[in-house]
Amino acid sequence: MSDDPEIQRAVRRTVGIAALRRIRRMVDADNALEAGKQRWTRRLSIFFILAAVLVLAWIVIR
C-alpha cells in the first residue's frame, strides 16, 4: 500500500462509503421484512375478526 496520505484518505473514504451503502441495504431489507410482517398481521386479524363475526351470526341465527 502506498504511503501517500492523499491515497490513504481516498481509500478510507471509498471503504467508508461502501460500508454505509451496505448498511443501508441491510436496513432497507429489514424494513421490507417488517412491512411484510405487518401486512400479514393485518390480513390475519381481518380474517379472525370475520370468522368470529360469522360464528356469532351462525349462533344467533341457529
N, C-alpha and C positions, 0 to 999 in steps of 0.2 A: 504494500500500500504506500501511496505517496505521502511524503511529509509536508506537502503543501497545505497550509491551513485553509486556503480557499476551496481546494478539492475536498478536504475532510468536512468542511461546513456544508458543501453541496451534497455530499454523500449522506451526512446526518439528516439534512433536510429531506432528501428523497426517501430515505428509510422511514423518517417520521411521517411523511405524507402517506406512504404505503401502509404503515401501521394504522393510521387514522382511518383510511379507507376500508381496511379490513375490519376494524372495529365497527364502522358504520354499517357494513354489510351484515355483520353479526347482529347488531341492534335491529336492523330492518327485518331480518329473518325472525328474530324473537317477537317483534311487534306483529308480524304477519301470523305467526303461530297463535299469539294471544287473541288476535282478531278472529281467527278461525274458531278458537275455543268459545269465544263469546257468541258467535253465530250459532254454534251447536247448542250451547246452553239455552239461548233464546228459543230455538226450534223445539228442543225437548220440553221446555217449560210450557210452550203453547200446546204441544201435544198432550202433556199430562193434564193441563187445565181443561182442554177439550174433552179428554177421556173422562175426567171427573164430572164435568157437566153432563155428559151423555149418560153416565152411570146414575147420577142423581135423577135425571129426567126419566130414565127407564124405571127406577124405583118408584117415583111419584106416579107415573102412568100405570104401572102394574098394580 
